[in-house]
């Protein structure tokens, strides 16, 4: 392990950032721990371009941790709609309540305490502590793991605990000596991984720009840049089928709240049947209205609803790709003569012009727009 590189890494990286780092991002230079925290959570698994659009809007809607904690979860999910990984939004809401009740509305500066908050892992805790409180706390997201694995030729899968522990130790050893340098250093580390030491096209393999660590990077010196960090082989994403019921009554549509721990947890969607593994070449079965009701709403007494609805007609089919699976949604549409009173709190008739108040899965939102269910922009948030 190169002690010289460990001693010079932070100063070199900070100098690089002064010339080539990103600037002008709405969350940069902000020492408000609430604003930092929201940006860090939103940037997880979401492209910067998308966050650039959504972050200012979210902060305008919920400008303080107190406002977020006091909001209804449906408001938060509606504002989060389209960003994906909805457990982040639910954790964001729970964490805000936790900060209000356990820390009197103020985020703790200690990364250990931050890590105890809902939805905050060690790396996110380090980022909030570094940016907002100048704490000498390391971060270790996917970009940083890639940088360190290449610089020090760390072999083995980064999913392995031993390798991960080694990377955390390195991330700690590389921290700048002065706490005042922590915000710019942490931002530089993020920027370097996102724009220079990228997964597929790092600058060291091009000829336009010279990496400041070209003479120190063990992966570069041994021609292993694209081989590190080592990745586990991805298995083919499983595919599933499900039936969804699109039931309309006048200017309203019937929505069902999804279980909090399910995919799209806590969002309002169309009633749906259990997902079944997709079998290629199998012929789609014709289903009666009663069979569709029983499959999509097994816990609900649907006899009166079935009598009030016309027979279901097969509408369109939607394929949605998740990170680790693919879903084929078969849409069955029917009109109901009246909005029957529903005793189940997870079922609700929602007027078309009020759909924007509810968090909807993106493909369902697009479906409703595509079928001209929204009049006058009812789905716009």
N, C-alpha and C positions, 0 to 999 in steps of 0.2 A: 504494500500500500504506500503510495507516494505521499510523504509528509509535506513535501514542497507544494504539491497540488492542493492538499488540504489547507495549507496556510495561505495560499494565494487565490483560492477559488472565489471567495466572496468579493474581494477587491476587484478582481478581473470581471466578474459577472456584473457588479454594480457599474463599472466603467463601460461595459458593453451596453448596458441598459440606457445609459446616458446618450448613446449614439443611435442604437438600433431597437430599443424597447418600444412597446406600444404606449400611446398616450391618448388622452381625450376620452377614455372610456368613462361612462357616467359614475362608476363606483370607485374610480381611482382617486387617491388623495383624500378619501373620506375617513375620518377617524371615529365616526359614529358607529359603535359596535353593532347596532341594529341594522344599519344600512350595509355594513360589511357582511354581516351574517346572511341577510337576505340574498345578496349577490353571490355569495359562496354556495348557498344551497341551490339557487337558480342555475348556476353555471355547471352543476354536477349533471352529467349526461345530456347537456343541452348546448348547442352550438352558440358561440359568442354572438353571431349575427342575430339569432333569435332573441337572446337575452337583451341585446341592445335595444330591441323594440319593446320588449315586455317589462323589463326592470323599471324604467321610469313610470310606466303606467301603474305597476303594482305599488310602487312607493307613493304615488299620488293618492291611490285608493286607501292604502294603509301606511301613513307617514311615520307612525311610531309603534313601538312594541305594544303600547297600551291600546291603540286603535285596533291592532291585529288581534290581540287577545280578546277584545270585546266583540269582535265580529262573529257572525254566524258562520259555521263551517261551510255552508252552501255558498256564501259570499266569497270565501277564500277559494273554494274549488272552482267557482265560476270564473274568477280572475286568473286562475292557474290553467284553465282549459286550453289544450293545445300544446302545453309544455311537456306533457307526458310524465311518467314516473310519479303518479299522484300521491304516493305515500309521502313524498317530500312535502307536499302542501299540507297534508294532515299532520305531519310531524312539526311543520313550521307553526301551525296553529297551536298545537299542544305545547310546544316549546315556549311560545309567547306567553301562554297562560302560566307556565312554570316559572318564567322569569318574573312575572308580576307577583305571584304568590310566594315564591321562595327567596327571591332576591330584590323585592320591593321595586320591581320595574327596571333594575339596572343589571346589565350583563356583568358577570364576574370577570376579572382580568386573568385569573389563574386558569391556564389551559386544562388542568386536571378537573377543575370545577365545571368548565365549559363542556368538557366531554361527558359530564353526567347529565347534561340536558338532552331532551328528546331529539333524536335525529342528528345529533352532532357527534361525528367520529373524531378520532385523534387528529387527522390532517386538517379538518375544518376548524377544530378547536385551535390548532396551531396558527391557522391563517387569521382567525378573528383576533387572537391574542397578539399576533405580530403587527397586524395592520392598525388595530384600534388602540392597543396598549403598549406597543413597542417591546413586547415580551420576546425574549430569545427562545422562541418555540419553533420547532421544525415542522415542515409540511411534507407530505409524501403521497401526492396524487399520482395518477398514471404517467403524466408527463415527467414528473420528478424521478419516478422509478426508472423511466427510460434513460434519462440523463445520467443518473448515477450508475446504472448497469453498464452503460457504454464507457463512461469515463474510467471506471475501475474494473472493467471486464468481469462483472459479476455473473457467474454462470448459474444455471438452474432456473426453474420456473419461478417467476415473481409471486406466484400463488403459494409457494411453499413457505411455511412459517420461518424456517431457518434463514432463507433468502430474504424474506421480508424483515426479519429482525436485523439482519446485517445492513440492509438499506436504511432502516431507521437510525441505526448507530452512525452510519455515514452522514445522513442528513443532519444529525445533531453535531457531529464533529465539524461540519462545513459552515456552521453558522458564523456570521460576522461577530467580531469581538465586542463591538459597541451596540447597545440596544437601539440607539437612535437610527442605526442603519437597517433595522429589521423591515420596515415597510417597503423601502425601495428594493432591498435584497429579495424579499418574498415575491414581490411583483416581477422582478427580473427573472427569478427562477421559473415562474409561471409562463412568462413571455418567451423565454429561451426555449422551453419545451414545446410551446404551441406554435412558434414561428421559425425556429432555426433547427433545433434538434428534434425534428419531426419523425414520425414513425416510418414513412415511406420515402420521403425526399429531403433528408437532412442536407444542410448547406455544404457539409464537408464532401459530399459526393458530386457537387456541382463545381463550377469554375467562376461564378460571379462574385461570391462573397467568401471571406476567409473566417473560419471559426476561431475564436480566441483561445480555444483549448485544443487546437489541432495537433500540437506537439506533445500534449499531455494525455490525450484520450487513448486509452489502451485498445478500445475497439477500432479506432481509426488507424492506429499504428499496426494492428494485426489483421486489417481488412475484415473485420467482423461487425461493422456498423449495422448492417441490416439483419444480422443474426442475433443481436442482443437488443433488448432482453429476450430470453427464450420464451416462446409462447406455447401454451398447451394446444393441441389440435382441437379444433372446433367440430363438434358433431352436427349433423344435419338437423335443422330446426324441425320439430314435430309439427304436423298440421292437424287442425281440428275443424269440425263442422258444428254449427248450432243454428237453431231456428229462432228468429226474433219476430215479435208481434208488434206491428204498427197499427194501433187502434185509434181511430179518430172519432170525435163526437163534436160536430159543429166546428167551432174554432179552437178546439182543445185536442191535445194528444195525451195518451196515457203513458206515464213514465213510472219507472220502478227504481228505487234507490238500491245501489249495489252494496253488498257486504263490505265492510271497511277493509278486510284483509284479502279481498279478491282483487283481480286485475281490474283497473278502473275503480278501485275501492272508494266508496263514498259518493261517487258520481251518480247522476240520474241518467238512466238509459232506457231502452225498450225492454220489456219483459222478454226473457230468453230461456231457452232450454239448456240442459246440461251439455257441456262440450263433449263431443265424442271424437275419437281418433278418425281422421279422414282415411277412407279406403279408396284407393285409386281404381277407377273402372266400375265402381259400384253404382247401381241405378238408384236415383233419388226416389224415396217412397212418397206416395200421395197420402197426405194426412188430413183427417177431418178436423173441423173446428174444435170439437171437444178434445181430441188428442193433442192439439196444439196448446189449448188452454191448460190441460193437465200437465204437459211437459214444461211449459214456461212458468206457470204459477201453481205449483203443486200444493203450496200451503194456503192457497186462497180459495174461498168458496166462489166458484166462477159460474154457477148455474144461471143466476140472474143476468150476469154479464153476457154469457153465451146466448141467452134468449134475446137480449137486446141488440146483439151484433148480427150483421149479415155474415154469410159464410166467408171465410178467409180466401183471398186470392193471392197466388204466388206473385210477388213483385220482382224485385231485382236481387242480385247476389253480390256481396261485397267481400273482397279479400283484404284483410288487414294484417300487416307484418309487424309483429312485436320484435323485441330484441332477441328472444329465445324461442319464439314460436310463431305460427301463422294460423290465422283464423278465417274460415269461410263463413260468413253470416248470410243465412237465407231469410229474406224478409217476406213476411206474410202480412198482407194488409186487409183491414176490414173497417167498416163504418159502424158506429154504435148509435142507436136512435136517441139515446139520452145519456147524460153523465150520471151514472149510477153512483150512489154513495158507497164509498169503499171504507171498510173498517180497518184495513191494514195500513199503518202509517207509512209504509214503504212504497205504497202505490198512490199516485196523485194525478188528477187531471190538471194539466198545465195549459193555460191559454197560449196560443201561438205567439202573441205579442209579449209574453213574459218569459219565453224560453231563455233569453239572455241572462236572466237572474240565476240560472241553474248551471252547475258544472256538468257539461256533457262530454262524453268521449268524442274525440275529433271525428272519427268516421261516422258516428251517429249525427253529429252536428252537420256534417257535409251531406249526409243522407237526407236529413230534413230540409235542408236548403235545396237540394237537387230535386226533391219531389214537390217543390213550391209550397211547402207547408207554412213558410214564414211570409207574412205580408207586412210590408213596411219596415223591414229590417229587424224583426223581432229577435234574431239570434245574435245581433251585434252586441258586444260587451262595451 
